[in-house]
Amino acid sequence: MWLQFILGVLFCVVCLYVPAIPQLRAAGFADGASIALAPAVSIAEYVLLGVAYGLAGVPVGWVEMVSPVFLAGVVCMPFALRNRQSFEGLCPEVKLSFVALFTLVGVAATTLLFVRTLGTPDAFAQQFDNASHLSRIEAFLQARRFSTIQSSTSPLLPIRPLSDIEFYPSAWNVIAALSADAVGYAPAVSENVTNAVFLAFVYPLSACALLSRVFAGDRLTVRLGSLCCFAFAAFPWGYIVSGPLYPNFAGFAVLPSVIVIFLAFLDERELRRKLPALLIFLLGCIGLVALQPNAVFTGIVVLVAYSTRSIWIDARSQGATRRHALLLAGGFFAIVVVVWVATEHLPIFAAVVSNYWDAYSYQNVVGALRDCLWLGFRNSPYQFVLAALVWVGVVASLRRVTGRWLLPPL
């Protein structure tokens, strides 16, 4: 069974990375960035294919799902090679050496802290959400339908065109079901395989891209980040242990990649490179929504500060007065706040934003502040040493003009 587990990991890695790398290189991204950001593209493509097959009422297997994505990679290969020869590419700060380091640390951490603790490849958590995760994977396999907008936990529903329309963020389940269909193991094995891939490759490489972008030129900080990204109890480990919140974990694992793609789009000045970056960003957003929509809202919180700063800098560089630049940046921020508040009051989100869960609600402000100070999020233990490093980072960011936009999202 462990051999199947390893084959499943290889299958997922190949499907998530190999076809998307030439697509990103053709879109103008550098070699290292193309590797690190690949799942943000491939996940969206598998989601879109699953939706298309489902709406058409066509039952499919892993071959029909994977083949078009690989074909897209083959088609993009000549453009990727041409771009590689003509210019360095977007996000050149994501070095191949960083990609190798983060991969090595990710594989080591996942092997020691996740795979080794499983006992057997088909071990599964008998709690809360996992019954739904396993049932949805089995439903995909039995119904031969991998659609996130026709997602059901029942495999007995007949497949009909344009039937059973109901969105559920199940892209993580799609990846798990594809690997189970290809290798032939049970849903319990497939979810462990998928989590191992996201822990060992997707999350660390996504973090690698973001750290390389934010701390461009500071090689030591980026290298140390390969260790720090696995040091927080709340994420990724809290999402794996509690709930378990596998799709949510997968969404936040991909989120840094989508943030980097947006930064590349926003900072690029040439239109012929800006438009492909925008297309890649939109694909990344589709993937995030299909993984877990709350990752999109988290991304907005992170990027509003950077976007506001960019508007200020662009206005000043084009000769605008400080008052005019402030009005532009402040106006943008005000629009975001108004849209955010209006979205919160939409009926579609009412059940979520108005939900109050006593089990995890803070009883007083002092307790909440103490937990934030020492990184004791929700049911995580206090991490005093790591918290001290975080606050040192806050002070260091205050001293760096280019790093201050990181502080408001905290």
N, C-alpha and C positions, 0 to 999 in steps of 0.2 A: 504493500500500500504506500510506503514511503517513496517507492520509485514512481508511482502515479503522481504523488504529491510534487515531486521534482519536475516531472514532465509537465504538470499543470502550471507550475511556476514559469518554466521556459516558454510554454505556449502563451501565457498572458503577457510576459515581457516582450516576446516577439510581436504579438498583435498590437500592443500598446505603443511600441517604439518604432519598429522597422518601417511600417508604411508612412508614418507621420513625419519622420526625419527629413526625407527628401521634399515633402510638401512644405515644411517650414523653411528649408534651405531655399526652395524656389520662391518663397514669399519674402526672402531677403534676410533671414536670420543667420547668424554665425553658426559655426559647427557645434560648439559647446551648447549654445542656447537651443539649437534645433533638437539636440538629444534631451536636454533637461525639460523642455516644454512640450515634448511630443504627446504625452497622454492628454493634455488639454485639447488637442485636435482630434486624436483617434477616438476618444470617448464620445465626443459630440457626433462623429461620423457613424459610429455604431448605433447611437441613439436614433439619429435621423433615419438610418436604414431600417432599424427595427420598427419605427413608426410607419414608414412607407410600406413595408411588407404587411404590417398589421392592418393598416387602412385598406389595402388592396385585398385583404382576406387570403393572402398567400402563406401557407405554412412553410417554414424554412428551418434549416439547421445551421451549424456553425460555418459550413463552407459558403453558403449563400450570404451569410452576414460578413464574413471576413474578406472574401474575394474582391468585392468592389473597392474596399478600402486599400487593399494592396495594389489593385489596378490603378487607383488614383496616385499612389506613390510611384509606380512605374512611369506613369505619364509625366509626373513632375520631375523625374530624374534628369532629363536633359537641361531643364531650366535651372535645377539645383546645381549642376556641374558648371553651367555658364556663369551663374552668380558667384560661385565659389572662386572662379578664376578672375572675375572682374572687380569684386570689392569684398571687403572684410566681412560685412554683414551687420545686421542689427544685434545689439547686446554682445559686442565682442569681449566684454569683461567676464563673461561666463566661460572661463578657460576649461579646456579638456582635462587639465590636471585637477581642477576643482571637481569636475564631474566624476573623475575616477576616485578621488578621495571620499566624496559624499556617498558614492555607491559602496565603497569598501566599508565605511562606517555603518551605513544602512543595513547591509547584509549581515555584518557582525552583530549589530544590536538586535536585529530581527531574529537571528538564529539563537542568540543567547537568551533573550528576554521574551520571545514569543514562541517560536517553533519548539524550542527545547521544553517549554512548559506544557505543551499540548498533551504529551503522553502518547497519543495516537493521532494520525492525520484526520480521523473522523470525529474527534472530540468536539463537543459543542456546548455552548452555554445554555442551561435550562432556565432562562429567566426572560421576563418582560418581552422585548421586541423580537427576540430571536425566533420565536415561533412563526412570526410573520415573515422574517427574512427567509427562513428555510422553505416555507410554504410557497412564497413567491418564486423562488428559484425552481422549485419542483413544478409549479404551474407553467413557467416559461418552457421547461423541458417537455412536459407532457402535451401542451397545446401547440408546441412548435411556433410560438409567437413571442417575440422579444420586444414588445412595444411598451414604452413608458406611459402612453396615453390610453392603453387598453390593458393596464396592469391589474391583475387579479390574483388572489391567493387560491383560486379554485381552478384546477386544470380541466374541469368537466364542461366548461362553457364552450359552445360550438363557435368555430371561427367563421365569421361572416364579414364582408366588406363594410366598413364604416359602422361597426357594431361595438357595443360595450365601451363607449368612450368615457374614460375616467382617468385623469392624470394622477400618477403617483410617482414621486422621485425614486426611481428604481434602476438608475444606470449602473449602480454597483451590482445589483442583482443580475443585470444583463451580462456584465463581464463574468460574473461567477457562473451563470448558466451556460455561457458559451464555452468556458473551459470544461465544465462538466460534460457538455455534449461532445466535445472534441476528444477528451481523454477517457471518459466513461466512468467517472466516479460519482459518489452520492453527493447531494447538496451540502451535507455537513463538511465533506472534504473540500468542496469547491469554495465555500466561504472562508475556510482557513487558508487556502491557496491564494484567494483574492486579497485577503487581509495581509498575507505575507508579502505579496507583490507591492501593494500600496505602502507598506511599512518600509520595505527594503529598498525600493526604487522610486516610486512616484513621489512620496513625501520628501525624502532627503534631497532628491534632485530638484524638486520644486523649490525647496528652501534654499538650495544652492544657487538657483537662478536669482532669487530675490536678494539674498545676501550679497551676491556678486554685483548686482545692480546698485544696491543701496550703498555698499562700501567699496565702490570701484576704486582700484588702486591700492586698497589696504588688504594685502594678501593674508597677513596674519589673522586679522579679524575674520575673514571668510573661512579660513582653515579651522579656527577655533569654533566657528559656527557649526561645523559638521558634528561636533560633540554636543554643543548646547541644544541643538534642535531635538535631541532625544532625551534631554535632561529634565524636561517638565513633566510632572506627574499628571497634570490635567490634560495635556495633549502631547503626544497621541494616545498615551496609555490609558487615560481615564475613559476615553471613548470606546476602547476595546474591552475594558473590564466592566464598565457600568452601562446598563441598558440591555444589551450592548447596542451602541449607536454606530454600527458599521457604515451605513450610507453617509451619515453626518461626518464621520471621520474621513471618508473618501473625498467628500466635498471640500473640506478644509485642507486636505492634503494637496488638492489641485489648485486651490485658491491662490497661493503665491505665484504660480505660473501665470495665471490669468492677470494678476496684478502687474507682473513684469511685462507681459504683452501690451497691456494698456499704456504703461510707461514708455515703451518703445514707440507705440503709435503716437503718443502725445508729444514726445520729444523730437520725432523725426520731422525734418523740414521738406524733404523732397516728396512730391505728390506720388511719384511712381513707386516709392517704397512705403508711403503712408497708407495707401489704399489696401495693399495686401495685408499689412499689419492690422488694419481695421477688420478685414475679413477674418483673420485668425482670431482676433479678440472676440468677435461675435460668435464664432464657433466655440471658443472657450466659455462664453456666457451660457450658451445652450447646454454644454456639458455640465456646468455648475448647477443650472436649474434642474437638470435631470438627475444629478447626484443628490443635491439637497439645496432648495432655494435659499435657506438662511445664509448659505455661504455667499450668495450674491449681495445680500444686505450688509454682511460683514465687509465685503470688498468695497462697497460704496462708502462705508464709514472710513476705511483706510485711505481711499483715493480722493475723497473730497478735499482733505488738507493739501495733498500734492497738487490737485487741479487748481485750487484757489491760489496756491503759491505760484504755479505756472502762469496763471492769468496776470498776476501782479508783475512777475518778472518780464513777461512778454510786453505788457503795456509800458513798463518803464524803459525797456530796450528800444521801443519804437518812439520814444520821445514824449510819452504821456507824463503829465505832472503827477506828483505823489497823490494829490486829491483825486484825480481822474482814475489813476490805477487802483486806488483804494475803493472807489465807487464800483469799478468793474469787478474786482475780486469779491467785495462785499455783496454786490448784487447777485453774483453767481452763488455764493454761499447761502444767501437768503432764499433764492429759488429752490435750492436743494432742500432746505429745511421745510419750506412750504409743501413741496412735493412729498417729502418724507411723512409729514404730519397728515397730509391728505390720504396718502397710501395706507397709513395706520388705521384710518377710519373707514376704509372700504369694507363692504360686507364680506368679501371673500377672505379677509384676514381677521375678521371680528373674533372668531372662535379661538384664534391663536393668541392675539395680542391682549385679549381680556382674560386669558386663562391664568388662574392663581393656584399654584401648587404648594400646599403647606409643607410638604416633605422637604422642599429645597428653598423655601423662602427665608430670608434673613429676618430675625426677630428685632434687630436694632441696628442703627447706623454704625455704632462703634464696632460691632462684630463684622459688618461688611467691610469697613475700612481696614480693620486688622487683617482680615483675610486677603484683601488686595495688597496690603503692605508686605505680607509674608508669603504670598502666592498660595494661600490655602483655599483654592477655588472649589466650591461645592463640597464634595466629599474627599478632597485631596489633603494630605498632610502638609503642614507648613514646611517650606523649603528655604531655610534661613540663608544658607550660603548662596543659593541661586538667586534669591530675592536681592541679596546684597549686590550681586553682579548686575542684576537688572537695574537697580537704582544708580549704580556707577555708570551704566550705559545711558541712563536718562540724563545725568549730569554731563557726560561726554557729548551727547547729542545737542544739548543746549549750547555747547561751545562751538559746534560745527554748523555753519549756516545751511549747508546742504542736507543736514540730518534733522533739522527741527520739525519738519513736517511729520516725522514719525511719532511725535509726542502726543498730539491731539487724539489720535485713535486709541491711545492707552486709556 
